[in-house]
Amino acid sequence: MQHLPIPPSPQHLALLQQVVRSVVRTHRLRRADAEDFAQSVQLKLIESDYEMFRQFSGRSSLRTYLTVVVTRLLLDWRNKIYGKWRASAAAVRLGPAALSLERLVQRDGYSVQEAIACLTARDSAVREDDLERLAEQLPQFRRPRFVTADVLGDLPDPSAEDPVEAATRRRTARRIKAALVNALRELPDRERQLVLLRYRGRRSVKEIAEMLQTDQKQLYRRFERALRGLKKSLTAQGVTGATTILDVIG
């Protein structure tokens, strides 16, 4: 079994970035989604202590292995952001073109016209008018039906919840937020600023690099150090979980 150095070498991290760019191009992610997904891969890498590299067995090339891992991460990310997608019976009945069309709209968030443009760009044999006819036959593309206020009044209140569970969640949230405040205080000022800009300011690493007039690659390395420091401090306080920072810092 082949073993890679942990943490990975700069060459291995550069290869991972190349694979991420290749995967998002293959799956035609829009620019904003591509940047968010790439950053989620970086976060996953740090939070898992480079698990994807530690599990490499050498049975294939590292590029092939990383492509499989990143593609799985993309599917999980899409399911988390857009919900798990399942083809409708109508799309299955209408065939591969209808399945591709429905997938782009329902899973990936494209408009119907954007999805049609993607499919015609992929395959010159696919006709735009044929896809438009398919779109009309897919049930998800029908206009929503508006209802009156009295109908809505009969629906259960979605905000209703068990008071005991709500109190438990509030206590847990307060404990996690307090731990995070302590962890942030332990960071150097520059790293704390970076974390707050990224999560509280909702800015991408690229945007922060431009704002601070800093090299983006160097900023990623600072960001990784900051996340490692936060994770170590949170773990010492009994707080674990890959999404802790994202959940409470805002």
Stockholm file with secondary structure:
# STOCKHOLM 1.0

chainA/1-250         MQHLPIPPSPQHLALLQQVVRSVVRTHRLRRADAEDFAQSVQLKLIESDYEMFRQFSGRSSLRTYLTVVVTRLLLDWRNKIYGKWRASAAAVRLGPAALSLERLVQRDGYSVQEAIACLTARDSAVREDDLERLAEQLPQFRRPRFVTADVLGDLPDPSAEDPVEAATRRRTARRIKAALVNALRELPDRERQLVLLRYRGRRSVKEIAEMLQTDQKQLYRRFERALRGLKKSLTAQGVTGATTILDVIG
#=GR chainA/1-250 SS CCCCCSSCCHHHHHHHHHHHHHHHHHTTCCHHHHHHHHHHHHHHHHHTTSHHHHTCCSSSCHHHHHHHHHHHHHHHHHHHHHCCCCCCHHHHHHCHHHHHHHIIIIITCCCHHHHHHHHHHHCTTSCHHHHHHHHHHCGGGSCCCCCCHHHHHTSCCTTCCCHHHHHHHHHHHHHHHHHHHHHHHHSCHHHHHHHHHHHTSCCCHHHHHHHHTCCHHHHHHHHHHHHHHHHHHHHHTTCCCTTHHHHHCC
#=GC SS_cons         CCCCCSSCCHHHHHHHHHHHHHHHHHTTCCHHHHHHHHHHHHHHHHHTTSHHHHTCCSSSCHHHHHHHHHHHHHHHHHHHHHCCCCCCHHHHHHCHHHHHHHIIIIITCCCHHHHHHHHHHHCTTSCHHHHHHHHHHCGGGSCCCCCCHHHHHTSCCTTCCCHHHHHHHHHHHHHHHHHHHHHHHHSCHHHHHHHHHHHTSCCCHHHHHHHHTCCHHHHHHHHHHHHHHHHHHHHHTTCCCTTHHHHHCC
//
